[in-house]
Amino acid sequence: MGMDDDILRVIKDQDERIDALRRGEMPKRSLDAEGLTWEKMLRELPPEIRNARITLEDIATPEEIAANTRECRRMRENYKHLYRLDGYDYAAAGIVGTIAALLDFFLVTKVDVKTGNVCAGKMKSGVEKLWDKILPASTARKLEKANPVCFDISVNTMGLNPKTHRFQSLGHDPIMGFLFGVKDQMCGELTVIDGSGRLIVQKVSGAVEKNFLEAFITEVGHLLSDVNAMSPGGKTLSVPAPFMPLLQMIQAGCYEYKGKTYTIGDLSKKMYRDGYNFNHFVGMCVPVLFNNIMIRLYVALREMFSDNYEGKNKKDMLLLVTSSILFAENAGKVVVTKNPFAINYAAWTDMAKHTMKGLKYVCVDRPSEIGYVQKQLDDEWEKIYEMALEAQKVITF
């Protein structure tokens, strides 16, 4: 006997009461429970009942108790289907996360096990080759001439040089550039972080101030011209990875890199010169994108072919599992090699994002099991109460 049978039994009982009221066999009594409290109901009971120790077995038959137990068990099973990961979920997340970790280990960076040296791997070189096809050197030179910017100064008294000026000038950042680069063009200024980690803003002599639309279009064209830029020595420098230039402002710490010690700010600049740039960042994003695409595909297939599967409630937890596997692999590689170049910046930020979303889901969005069951019971009681009120209207009519 399920909950639907219980409801039918209540309805049948209520019909019998209605018939009794119509025959005058029962006193007419309002079914409106508004303002009725548990304490008030207890006071209305005879003393011998009010003071007695009554258990569930005293007021319900064994069949009713068994039916209630089965119904609660069914609700708990529904809760698991809705909010908890099952074996297939963990298996899929484990496989996807492991493949992403292998992509990071073998393709994003290249590790010399003997020396511990780490450099950019095949992902970065593949991105550079793709840029060469999309934007050949001749096209890049035309874009650079057609989109001159006032912040593209490679030599001055603030420590700028041809190899690092794109890293120091915030207008060259692929994200912050649309704030600082556009602002610099509109005001005829240069915003840089100098060799001491200070944020410097200064006027550029002879700069032509532009309106917002002109500055925005020029910013896009100039970034595209620099995305595969070459150093005077023929080395691809590109623009920096998003937000990485801000690390120059942290002139603290003492970290070893290639036999020398650097502050965080100087280390970030040295890593940029060694190839930790936007093209390398795109390569770092490949394992992260793989995780996100494959988990969304898995969830879509489970919702399509499985009954009672709510992927919306589980997607964030699955992504937390896959990003944790990728993060663990990358962190292990950094610890073993003791080389900060091995850090997958994209994987670490993705891990932080999904950790926050996972914590929000577990602590705020997902109801507790007992809360879910209680909500289902409350909803059923609300239905019974509404049916009782409808029955009262019939009697009154």
PyMOL commands that set and color helices and strands:
alter all, ss='L'
color gray80, all
select helices_A, chain A and resi 3-23+38-44+47-50+56-59+62-83+87-108+122-134+137-146+165-168+170-172+177-187+212-226+244-249+264-273+278-305+311-337+340-342+345-365+369-396
alter helices_A, ss='H'
color red, helices_A
select strands_A, chain A and resi 109-111+118-120+189-193+199-203+255-257+260-262
alter strands_A, ss='S'
color yellow, strands_A
deselect
rebuild
show_as cartoon
